[in-house]
Amino acid sequence: MACELSTGFTLDCKDGIGGIKQIVLLDKTNIDSIVYEVGTEVITSIVVNNENEVYTYELPTQTGSFEETINFNRDAGTIFYTQTVNIMMQKLSAPKRLELQNVATVRVIVFVQDTNNNWWAIGIENGADLSTGTAATGTALGDANGYTLAFTHETPKRAYKLADAPSVIITD
């Protein structure tokens, strides 16, 4: 298959900002199907088999990020992407501890809302893993008290953009 360039890009406006607002977790095993726009692969809806399996984690400002790294091996002729979502959740608690223990055991799709109101899907192909997590009390009164988490996903494709907030269709 011949690979070829297909477009160029103009200089964008200076109106983008960093950070993420929230993430939504969905156990990958509960997905029945994903609907894409033809030609763009933008996700328009996700069909799941249980509405009780969609969980929103709201984040304080400037405590989360999404990063995607292109990995290339010239000798093997391969390209893959490492997607990482880093978040911080305030305050240590028993309910959060137990839930994060559960999150660590499953492969999830992480839907990320960035501060520019774009939605991204991480983990579509293989499911993202809660790869690292730290619970900390802090030392000084002004230090953070809470959880720092990283979700990672290695995939042959870039992260998918969503047309809007995750639109979940429930099947019986």
LUMLUM-804367 format. One record per residue (C-alpha): residue in one letter; x, y, z. Coordinates in steps of 0.2 Angstrom, whole numbers, plus 5000, padded with zeros to 4 digits. Last residue first. Layout:
<atoms>
AXYZ/...
</atoms>
This chain:
<atoms>
D484449775131/T485449915122/I485950085129/I486550215117/V487950325124/S488350495117/P490050545124/A490050735123/D490150795105/A490750735088/L492050625097/K493950635092/Y494850465091/A496550445098/R497850405085/K497950225078/P499050075080/T498750075099/E499650085116/H498450145130/T498950225147/F497950285161/A498950385175/L498250425192/T498750555206/Y497650525221/G497250645235/N497950775248/A498850915239/D500051025248/G499551195256/L499551125274/A501351055272/T501750875270/G500550795257/T499350655261/A499750555246/A498950415236/T499850365220/G499150275204/T500050205189/S499550105174/L497650125175/D497450025159/A496750085143/G495649965132/N496349875117/E495649965102/I494550105109/G495750145123/I495750335123/A494250435116/W494350625114/W493150755118/N493450945113/N492851075125/N494351185123/T494751135141/D494950955136/Q493550825139/V494350655140/F493350495136/V494350345144/I493950175137/V494250055151/R495249895154/V494849825171/T495749785187/A496449955191/V494650035190/N494149915204/Q495549975216/L495150155211/E493350125217/L493950055234/R495150195237/K493850325231/P492550255243/A493850255258/S494350435255/L495950535251/K495550705245/Q495750785228/M495850685212/M497350715201/I497350665183/N498550605169/V497950525153/T499250445142/Q499150385124/T500550285117/Y500450275098/F501150155086/I502250155070/T503150005063/G504449975050/A505449855060/D507149935058/R506350115057/N505450095074/F504250235077/N503250285093/I502150435091/T501650505108/E499950555114/E499650665129/F498050705139/S498150815155/G497450835172/T497550945187/Q497451125180/T495651155185/P494851035198/L494250875189/E492550795187/Y492650605186/T491150535176/Y490650345176/V489750255163/E489350065168/N487550095174/E486950115157/N487249935153/N487449855136/V488349995127/V488150075110/I489350225108/S488950375097/T489650495084/I491450445084/V492450545072/E493250425060/T493350555047/G492850475030/V491150405036/E490750475053/Y490950335066/V489750225077/I490450115090/S489749945095/D489249835109/I490349905122/N490149835140/T491849745139/K492749915137/D492249965155/L491750155152/L492650295161/V492150475158/I493550605161/Q493350785166/K493950965163/I495650935154/G497151055153/G497951175140/I497251325131/G496851355112/D496351525106/K497851585096/C497051565079/D497751425069/L499151435055/T498651345040/F498751155037/G499251055022/T498250905015/S498450725007/L500150655010/E500450485002/C500650305008/A500750174995/M500050005000/
</atoms>
